Amino acid sequence: MSVLLYEWKMQFLGYSRNLRLFLCFNFVWNLGLGMFGLVYNLYIKALGYDQTMVGHIVGMTAAAAAIVLVPAGIMNDRFGPKRLVTTGGFLVVAALTARSLVDGEQGLLVSAFLGGMTLAVVSATVIPFMANHSTPSQRVHLFSLNLALVMFASVIGNVFGGFLTDTLQFTFDLDGVLSLRLTLLTGVGIAALGLIPVLMLKGSREERPSGGKFSWRYTVQHHKASLQVIGLFVLLGLMTSTAGGMVVPYLNVYFEDRFGASKSVIGVIVSLGQGATALAYLIGPVIARRLGEAKAVIALQLCSIPFLLITAFSTNLMVASGGYLFRQALMNAANPFYNTIKMKYVDRSLRGLASSSGEAVFNLGWFLASPVSTGLVAQYGSYYGYVYAFSITAVVYTVVSVLFYVFFGKSRFKPVEAEETAA
């Protein structure tokens, strides 16, 4: 344990001031978003809408993000991440405030679309910013630490969101809708505080934008290997997100529908899952060092599938919660390696595009899956509906793991930094 802590200490001391500020931003930002995300679906149901409306809103948010992300990635490569994340952050605060206040069907859908667009602009900057401010040897640890901080922030946000909602409703005797709305607005306010470190970022040559016009012809001629890597990650990402979109956006509703869990209990369960994921992120570099990044992705994804099925078929809250915790930790622990491999094989000038295209298909997958998942639950009920949705997800995850081994299990591509050094 002491060796692991020393390893992380030395890694953190090697990070630049901009990286530390950006990590601070991501922590506070996701603390607020964690509060918002936990209760928003419950807020929709409290307004009197059914599960289908929840699916429409999730789909609308995902569709907006899928539309905006690729242009946002190109803008990131051209103008630089600081300008993009600052502008996008203030727009996110405005959009989430609107989502917290409106209650009409059209208003909910429109504000969900705007929220998805603005959140996409911010998310497009994260991976390229960290890749451009780090060395290849730092990235597994850096991506793992960033995601661990995001998870820890979400843990705090989820616990506080559930606790605050129940306290407002049952201790202060506020209306259910009002208590949820106040929790949403509190989350938005905390997220807004996260923009302070962004305003303190300083420009550097690593992030200096090109300022030139993006040319597909030039990119195809000079960066064929990078485009191939991006294309493969788009394919795998679309399959993974479509499968994940069957279950992940509805896990809070799942615990309420199947087990009648209170909002505080849901907040604790979701928070424990994110806490377990954060610990897995911190241990992840050890796994990657022993197995290699590609094999670590495959092993972690395959090990998560039995726990996904336990959650699907269980009728006991404790057992279902345990399956959920292990599934979250194992499946998500592969994300840092996934991003490290992507950044390793993609040219610096295309990292914004690579990151945003991955985010785009992630949201597109959720958009495609949302009506299927909610339709299954509506037709087959809170037991078999979720069983079918979770089982479909397990099958697709297995196929994705096999394809990832075929594409990246062996060294088919050359690392970009190695080529630059040789040149």
Secondary structure, 3 states (H helix, E strand, C coil): CHHHHHHHHHHHHCCCHHHHHHHHHHHHHHHHHHHHHHHHHHHHHHCCCCHHHHHHHHHHHHHHHHHHHHHHHHHHHHHCHHHHHHHHHHHHHHHHHHHHHCCCHHHHHHHHHHHHHHHHHHHHHHHHHHHHCCCHHHHHHHHHHHHHHHHHHHHHHHHHHHHHHHHHHHHCCCCHHHHHHHHHHHHHHHHHHCHHHHHCCCCCCCCCCCCCCCCHHHHHHHCHHHHHHHHHHHHHHHHHHHHHCCCHHHHHHHHHHHHCCCHHHHHHHHHHHHHHHHHHHHHHHHHHHHHCHHHHHHHHHHHHHHHHHHHHHCCCHHHHHHHHHHHHHHHHCCHHHHHHHHHHHCCHHHHHHHHHHHHHHHHHHHHHHHHHHHHHHHHHHHHHHHHHHHHHHHHHHHHHHHHHHHHHCCCCCCCHHHHHHHC
